[in-house]
Amino acid sequence: MENSLILAIETSGRTGGIALFKKKVLVEVLLTSKESYSKIIFKTLKFLENLYPFSLGEVDFYVIDLGPGSFTGLRIGMSVLKALDLVHQRPVIGITSLEALAFNFLGVELPLACLVDAYTQEVFFALYRWKNFELVTEVSPCCIPLERIKEFIKEKTLFLSETLEKWEAFLKKELREFFLKPEIPINLSPGLLSRVAYYKLIKGSAELKTGEEVLPFYLKPSEAERKRCSVSY
């Protein structure tokens, strides 16, 4: 497991891309373009091969961000994974975006409130805590109105999100000294995703699936699905 070659795909957040990992991040291509990932993500694979010569046949594991996050982004990431798996079938490790955020502060003793923007005044939320370097879930991933966050925070808590600035004023007002934030902004990235997967492989906690079995982790219907449900006949 220690020498495994891992290919990580991140398309759920505002910083997407692909990374190659073997004991460390060998190469990482980040995409922050406002263009849809669909226009550039497949080109990134070729660019990755030019940066660090390897063949897809050498990859031992695929890793993908399952979400919650951008519906369009998640679908594109899944399309890339399925295409790769058609050519070279490999075990897949799915990581939720909320869990990946917690790995930015591996081993920190504070509770970690992880947030992803769900829009319409809602957030995808989970509360974690590290205990003996095992990530323990204290509040399972859910989609809730922003104002409900205070129901779950009972002590000083570190808040982790790509878009924390969107809610910072509200959280400071509601939580006061219980609200803590990182000194520098954090992002979801393929490099982070690959490190999470490697940690799970070494710990023996990685859940391996086939490319066919892996599905996005949705906590609410898409806007298009909500509109379809609201149409009356």
Secondary structure, DSSP 8 states (H G I E B T S, - for coil): -TT--EEEEE-SSSSEEEEEESSSEEEEEEE--SS-HHHHHHHHHHHHHHHS---GGG--EEEEEEESS-HHHHHHHHHHHHHHHHHS---EEEEEHHHHHHGGGTT--S-EEEEEEEETTEEEEEEEEEETTEEEEEEEEEEEEGGGGGGT--S-EEEE-TTGGGTHHHHHHHHGGGEE--SS-----HHHHHHHHHHHHHHT---EE-TTT-----SS--HHHHHHHH---
